[in-house]
Amino acid sequence: MQIIYTDTLVVGAGLAGLRVAIASKERGLDTLVLSLIQAKRSHSAAAQGGMQASLGNTIKGMGDDEDVHFEDTVKGSDWGCDQTVARMFAHCAPKAVRELANWGVPWTRITKGERQVIVNAQKVTINEAEEAHGLINARDFGGTKKWRTCYTADGTGHSLLYAVDNKAISLGIPVHERMEALKIIHDGKRCQGVIARCLITGEVRAYIAKSTTIATGGYGRIYEVSTNAIICDGIGQALALETGVATLGNMEAVQFHPTAIVPVGILTTEGCRGDGGLLRDKDGYRFMPDYEPEKKELASRDVVSRRMTEHMRKGKGVDSPYGPHLWLDITLLGRKHIETNLREVKEICENFLGIDPTKDWIPVRPTQHYSMGGIRTTPTGESPQLSGLFSVGEAACWDMHGFNRLGGNSLAETVVGGMIIGKYVADFGEKNNLVIDTDLINRFGGELIDEINGLVDGEGTENTFELKLAMQKIMMDYVGIFRNGDELQQAVDELSQLLKRSRNIGLRCKKRHANPELVEALRLRRMLKVALTVACGANARTESRGAHSREDFPQRNDKDWLNRTLSTWPDADALAPVLSYEALDVMQMELPPGYRGYGVNNTIAHPDTEKRQQQIDAILANLGIDADRYAKQAAIMPFTLPDELMPLNQRLSDTLNCAVVSATMVGDK
């Protein structure tokens, strides 16, 4: 077995992984990336709508800042996020956007003067300031108070991934493609690297590193229909879970996107609704204002998905051979806008549906889209249980999303989280030595080789593909948008049986090199463990919070459930994870739990909420009326970042205010 040594090992070559690798390489550390595919084909390229950053350039973004972005993020998480992390994120997002511009991202820019936009199905004329001309533009997205989502038409992820990968190439960072990590090497306290298998040759290698960062994306493919790429199968989370030491966080928090096309489940960006698109039922009726009079189609994603499902349950869905769906109408945006700002959506509709969205309505329904859960980390991105193991992006529970993610905050998290955590990974590499334990390497390598031999040489009778389809159907049917105890328990029972059966898989193809059936068999056992952590966590959480919606427990219960679910896997023979919980401390929150602004406020309040609000009021009163927003924020909930990321962000509004003040002072003279 070949052993390869490096300072920083990154598993996953999407935006989050590459950004960590860049931060490490810039500090002079030997850095290596593993990837299932070519870096530029990573799932990050599929992100369409944009990334959130409070630049405040456009007239509809004026007044935006870190405070507003932070509040939107916390409310969007249904108070399930780590508010310190949300603060770190909101502070660094503008820096990341500007850095990306410097690296070559062709952000859509503002043109001064009048332009027409669609707001609430009406054409509205807005007038962009002359000073804003040429600055980075932003569009509206669900759950936000300001237009904050920076974009490059509807191919933002594609633009970002190419720019970041080109930066990595310029630094000489090697990417070992077609390599799949399948074991984490550890001694129970320190992560020492991974055991990986080459998808082409079948060779098993050990990669030994000072630090190992898991950046493998989400676990959407445990579901039957998902907007995720087929490589988003949760193996990164499974690797951490199988250590028996590292914990996963909030795995039951799974988001369904409102507008995936029927039947294939390909995403149409939230930018469609952000730019003014409407949702209609089988009668052509715009129904969202009936459910959410204020935000309408631009309510938070979890809310829109539930409202759409409720409406279809009332018989208002359009019948089709693939089940009921609703319509997304972007025709009112006009051909020029669609072909300029939503051209990828237009191509998807033409190629997969045979329709022209400038004239035809798009068939859509909610589909699994995003994983809020992942490998539990501290704010520095490191596992609290396994030193040297880091995680970033959708693979991680960092945890800035809590139980629901706002659109545009995911793409932002990849580069912002990568920027921040990359610096902490580099710190770790500078302060720690490489640990080489050949006995440990051979043990974990031997375990994987034995597993492969057992599959290839064994006489098992179970079919990998049949078991996988059964798992995906169970997750879709019983652990979806709406959940209830009986179905969740059924999911747990059936998934446990599938896991047991997966230990008796038999392969028809006995090749040890490029063998898709062997690849699926190795993945399936791990995917089933991930699926079980989702189902068990959902079954145990007897409340509704964000994207986790229990029909038998419809209230958000801050009194009993304001916590983070932690999952570990006890041993190789287990058929279910062990759950524990990490309380969220209300007395440390900058924004105590409150009403999100959707539907009826039926929250069961936490006993410390009122106490914390009184404490905050007292802190602000003591500061006095002259204290600025930075002093107030620091007094309520201070946060730290690497020194180079701490400087304040500048905005157009600051420049304009300075100009007004200067003009006034001249006039006074």
N, C-alpha and C positions, 0 to 999 in steps of 0.2 A: 504493500500500500504506500503510495507516494505521499510524503508529508511536505506541505508548503507553508512557509512562515511569513508573517507580515506584522506590522504594528496595528493597523486598523483594518478589520474585515467587515465589509458591508454585504449583507445578503439581500439582494433586490436592487435593480438598476432603474427604478422609476425616479420621479422628482425628489422624493424624500431621501432615498438612499444616495443618489448622486450628490445631493446638496451636503449631506454629512461627509461623503468622501472628499468633496472639494475643500470643506473646512479643515479636514485632517491633513490633506496633502499640502495645503497652503502653510501649515505649521511645520512642514518638513518631515512628516511621518510617512513611512512606507504604507501605502494604501492599496487595497485590492477589493474589487467588487465581484460578486457572483450573481449570475442572472440566468433565468430559464430561457430567455430569448435575447435578441439584440436589444440594446438599451433603448433605442429610438422607437421600438415597438411596445414598450411597456404601457401598462393600462393608463398611466398618467396622460397619454396622448388623447384619450377618449373624452377628457373633460372639455365641455363645450362653452359654458356660459361665462366663466370668468372667476376672478379671485377678489375677495373683499379686502379693502385697505382704505382707511379713512383719509383720503387725500383731500377731499372737499373742493375739487376743481370746478366741476360743473355747477350750474345754478341750482340744480336739484340736490346737490351735495353740500351746499354752503351751510356752515354751522356744524358739520360733521367733525368728530374728533375721536380720540381713543376712548373717552368716557361713553360716548353714544354707541360705538362699536362694541365695547365691553358689555354694556347693558343689553344690547340686542342679543349678544352671544349667550349671556347668562339666562335671559328669558327664553331664548330658543332652546337651551338645554333643559328647560323645565326645572331649573335649579339643581341639576344633577352634576354640573361640571365642577372642576377645581377652579375656583375664582382667581387664585394666584396665577395659574397657567393662562387663564383667559386674559388676564391683565398683561402678562408677558407677551402673549400673542398679539393683542390689539396694539401694543406699543411698537412692536417690530414690523407689523405688516406694511406700513408705508415705506420703511427702509428696504424691505424685500422687493417691493414693486419697482422702486427706483434702481436698485441694484440690477434687477432683471432687465430694465431698460438699457442700462449700461452694458449688459452682456449681449444685447441685440434683439430683445423681444420687441416686435413692432406693435406696441400698444395702439389701439384705436385712439385717436386724438380729437380734441375739441376744435371746432371751427367757430370763430367769433360770429356774433350776430344771431339773427332769428333762425329757428328751425322748428319743424312740426314734430310732435311726439303724440303717442296715444296714451291717454290716462283715463282709466275707467270707461273705456269704449268710446271716448270722445277725443277728437283732434284738438290738441292744445299747442299754442305757439309759445315757445320759451326763447329768451334772449340771452345768449351766452356773452359774458363780459369780454371786452377786447383783451384784457390782461390774461384771460384764460386760453386764448388762442394758442394751439399747439401743445397744450398740456394734456396729460392722460385723462381720457374720458371715463365715465362710469355709467352703468345702467341700473335700473331698479331690480331688486330681487325680493323674494318672500321673507317676511319676518324682520325687515329692516326699516328704520325710520328715515334713512337717507339713501340716495342713490350712491352706492359705494362699490359696486362690483366692476372692477377694471377688466377689460376684455380686449381680445383681438378677433373681431367678428364673433363667430361661434366656434372657433378653433383654438381657443386659448391654451388648453392643455398641450396641444400639438406644438404651438409656438414656444411655450415654456420648455417643454421637454427637449426640443431641438437646441435651444439656446443653452440650456444647462448641460446637456450632453456634450455639446461642442466645447463648453468651458472645461469639462472634465477631460476631454481629449487633449485640449491645449496644455493641460497640466501633466499629461502623460499617465493618467490613472488607468491601469489595465482592468478590463472587464472580461472575466472568464464566462463565456456564454455557454448555454446548454448544460449548465451545472445546477443540480438540484440538491440543496441542503436537506438532509433527512435525520440528522442527529445533532444535538448540542453536546459538546464535550465539556464536562464539568465534574467537580469533586464535591458538590453539594454546597459550596460556598463561593467558588470562583468559576466563571465561564472561561474556557480556554480555546474555544473555536468551534468548528463544526465538522461533521463527516458528510461528504457530498458525493453524489453519483453523477457521472457524465451520461447525459441522455443519448449520446451518439455511440460511444464505445462501451458503456456499461462499467467503466473503471470507477473504483471507489477511492476517493482521496480524502486526506485529512488536511484541513486548513487551520493552522494554529496562529492565534493573534493575541495581542494585549487586550483588545476590546473587540466585541462582536456586536454589530448592530443589525437587528432584524427589521427590514423595510420591504416586506413582501406583499403589502396591500391587505385587502379585506377578505371576507369569507363568503361572498355572495353565492358562489357556486355550490354551496350545500343546499340551495333552493333550486326548484325545478325551472323557474323563469327568473332571470336576473339581468340587469343592465351590465353586470360585470363581465370582463373578459374571462375566458375559460381558465386562465392561469390564476384567477383570484379564488383559490380554493381553501384558504385558511391554514396552509401548511406551516407558515411562520408561527402562527398562534399555537398550532399543534406541537411544534418543536419545544416551545417553552412549557407547554402543558405537560409533555411527557418527561420533563426533567423531574417532576414530582416536587420541585422546590419553587420555581418561579410561578407567580400567580397570573391569571387572566382577570381582567376587570370588565364588568358590565356587559357580558357576552349576550345577554338577552336583549340588549338595545340595538335593534335592527331597523333601519329606515327603509320605507317604501317610497319611491319617487312617484309623483302623481301622473307623469306623462311619458310613459314608455309606449311605443307603438305596438299595436296588436296585429299579428300574433307573436312576432319574434322577440319582443321585449327590448328593442334598441331604444336608447334614450333620445327624447327630444328635449333640449335644454330648457331650464327654467327661464332662460332669456326670452323664450317665446312669450311667456306670460309677463315677464318683466318689461318687455317692450310693448305690451298692450294686448297680447292674445287673450282669448276668452275660452271658457269651458262651457260646452252646451250638451244638453241631453238629447234623447231620441226625437223630441219634438222641436229641436232647435232652440230650446229655452236656455237662457243663461241663468244657472241655478245657484252659483256660489254666493251672490249677494243675499239670498234668502238665509243662508247658514252663517255667513260671516259678513255682516253689513259694512264693517269698516275696511277690512283688508281684502275681502273678496277672493279673487284668484291668487292674490299675493299674501295670503296667510302662510304660516309656517308649513313646511312640507308635510309633516306628520298630520297636521290639521286638514290640509287639502285632500290628502289621500283618504283619510277617514270620511270626510264629507262626500267624496266621490263614491266611495263604497256604500255609504248609507243611501245615497241617491239611487244607485243601481239596485240596491235591495228593495227599494220602493217600486221597482218595475220601470224605472225611467232610463235604463240602459238600452243601448242599441243591440238587438239580437244579431249574433254572428255564429258561424260554425265553430268559433273558438271561445264562445261565451260572450256575455254582455260587455260592452265598452261604452265610452262616452266620446265626445268630439272635442278636439282642440282646434279652435278657429283663429288662424293668424292672417286670414285674407284681408282683414281691415288694415293691416300694416302696409300693404301695397307691394307690388313686385320689386321696386327699386330697393326698398328696405330689406326685404327677404333675401334678395340676391346679393346684397352687400353685407348685412349683419347676421343673417341666418342661412347662409349658403350651404352649410353642412346639413342642416335640417332639410333643406330643399332636396339635396342629393340623396339623403336617406329615404325621403318620401318617394322620390322618383325610382330609386333602385330597388327598394324593398316592398313598396306598396303600389307602384305604378300610378301615382297620383301627382298632381301639381298643387302644392300647398298655397300658391298664390291665388288659386281658384277653388280648391277642394279642402274640405275639413279633414283633419287627421284623426284616425281612430286611436284612442289612447285609453289606458287604465293603469292604476297603480301597480308597480312591480318592484321587487326587491332591488335595492340600489346601493346601500351603504352600511358599513359596520361601525357603529360607535365604539363597540367593545374591542378589546385587544390585549396585548401584553401590558400588564400594569406597570407603570413607571413612576418615578419621582418627577418633579418639575425639571430635573436635569436630564431626563430621558433614560435613566438607569433603572434596572429592576431592583426593588428594595431587598430582594432575597438572594440574588445571584450577582455578585460583583463582576463587573466587566461585561455584563449583558445589557445592551441598550436596545431601544426600539423607537421607531419614528414613523409618522404618517398613519395611514389607516390600519397598519399592523398593530399599532400601539393604543393603549388607553392612557393617554398622557395626563390629564383628561380634560380637554377644552370643550368637548361636545356634550358631555353628560348623556342624556337620554334622547337627544335629537340634535341633528346638525342643521345649521342654516346653510342654504345654497351659497356657494362661493367661499365658504369657510374651509372646505376640504382642500381645494387646490391651494388656498392660502396656507393651510397648515403644512402641506408638504414642503414648501420652500421656507416658510417662517420657522416651522419646527426644525427642519433640517439645518437652517442657519444657526438657531440657538443651540440645539442639541449637538450639532457638529462641533461647536466650540468646547462643550463639555466632554465630548468624546476625545477631542484633541488634548484637553487637559489631562484626561485619564491616561492617554498614551504617553504623555511626557512624564507623568509621575509614577508609572508602574512598569515593572519589568515583564518580559515575556516568560510565561510559565510553560515549561516543556516536561510533561510527564508521559513517557513512552508507554508505560503500563496502562495508563488511562486512555491514551489514544488508541492503543491496540484493543482495549476492551470495548470501546464504543464502535470502533471500526469493525470489530468481530461480530458485534451484535447485529449491525446492518448487513454484513455479509451472510450471517446465518439466516436472517430474515429473507434475503434474496434467494439463498439456496433452498430454503423451505418452500418458497413459492414455485421456483423453477423445477426442483426435483420432487416436490411433494405430490401426493395423490388426492388433493382436495377436490371437492365436488361443487363448491359454490361458485357462481358466475359473478365476476367483479361488476360488470355493467348492469346486471339485474339488481344487485344490491345497491349500487349507486343511484339508480333511478328510483328505487323504493325509498331511499333516504330523502332524496330531493322532493318526492311527492309528499311524504310525511311532513316535511318542513313547510311546504307550501300550503298544505291543507290544514295543519293544526297549529303552526307557529307563525302565523301571518300578521296581517294588519290588526285584526281583532282576535283576541285570545280569550279562552275560558278554561277553567280548571280541568274539566273532564277531558277535553281534547288535548290539553297539554300533558296530562298524565298518560293518555294513550300514546302520545308522541314519545314520551320518555320510555315507556314500556317497549314500544315497537323498535325504537332506535337501539335500545339495549340488546334486543334480540338480534338485530342486524349486526351489531358489533361482535356479538358472540359468533354469529355465522361467518363473519369475515375472517375469523381465525382458521377457517376451513376452505379458503379460496383455492381453486384449481385453475391453472393456466392452460389454455389450448396452444399458445405459442411459447415454446421453451427457450427461445433465444435470450442470451444474457446481454446483448448489446442493444441496438435501437429496437425496443420492444414496447409499443404503446400499451399493450395489455399489462405488462409488468409494471410500467409507470403508474397506471390506474390502480393496480392492486396495492402498491406501496402507498399511494395517496389515500385510498379509500379508508383504510383503517384509521388513519389520522383525521380525515374529514369527519368520520363518524364520532370521534371523541369531541371534536369541535361542535358538531351538531348537538350532541348530548349536553354540552355545557350551556348552549343557548336554550334548549328546551327545559333543562332542569332549573336554570336561573329564572326563566319566565314562569315556570310552574310555582316556584317558591315565592316570587314577588307578588304578593296579593294587594296590588294597587295599580293605578294607571299613572304613568309618568312619561311624557314625551311620546316617542314612537312605541313604547310598551303600553298597549291599551287592553286592559282586562274588562270584558263585558260583565263578569261577575263581581268585579271590584272596580267600579268606575271612578272612584275618587282618588286624587293624588293625596297620599297619606304621609305628610311630612313628619307627623308625630312618631310613626313606627318605621317608615321606610326612607327617610332622608339619609341614605347610605349608598355605598358602592359595593356591588356584588363581587366577591373574589372567588375564583375557582382554581382548584388544584386537582391533579390526578393521582390517586393514592398509590397504585402499583399497576404492573403490567396486566394483572388478571382482573382488574376492576371493570365494572360495566357502567359506572357513573362517576362523575366528579364529586369532590367534597366542596361544599359551599361554605363560605364565611363572609363576614360583612365589615366594611370599613366606614365608620360614621363620618358624615360631613359636619364639621363644627360650625354651627350657625354663629357663634360668638366671634368667629374669625372672618366672617363674610363681609365684604364691602357692600353687597346688595343682598339683604336678607330675603328669604322666600316670600313671594307675593303672587299676585294674579297675573297670568300671562297675557290676558286680553282676548281670549277666545272662549266662546260659549259661556256656560254658567260657571261661576267660581264655586266649585264644590270641594275645595282643598280642606283637608284636616290639618290644621296649623300645628307647627312645631312649638313647644312651650317656650323656647328661647327667642322666637322671632320678634315678639314685641319688646323683649328685654334688650336685644341687640339694636333694634331701631332707636330705642331711647338712648342707648350708649352712643350711637352714631350722632344723634341730634346734639348730645352734650359735647361731644368732641368738636363738632362744627361750631357750636356756640362759643366754645372757649377760644377757637381760632380767630374769631372776630370777622367782621364783614369785609375786611381788606384782604383776606387770604385768597390766593388764586386757586384754580382748580387742581393744580399740581400739589400744592400744600395740603389741600383737603384730602386728596386721594392718598397721599403718603401717610397722613395721620390716621386714616381709617384702616387701610390694608397695604402696608409697604411691600414692595417686591424688589427682587434683585435680578440683574442680568450681567453678563460679561461687560466690562467697562466700555468697550467700543460700541455696544448696542444701547447704552443708557441715554445718550443725548436726546433732547427733545426733537420732535418732528416739526417741520415748517410747512405751512399751508398758504394757499393763495389768499385766504381771508386774513391771515396775519399781515401779508404784504399790503393788502388793500387798506386795512385798518391803520397801518403805519403811514400810508400815503395820506389818508384822511386826517390823521393827527398832525402830520407835518404841514399840510395845507392850512389847517386851522391855526397852527402856531404862527405861520407866516402871515396869515390874515390878521391875527391879533396884534402883530407888530405894526 
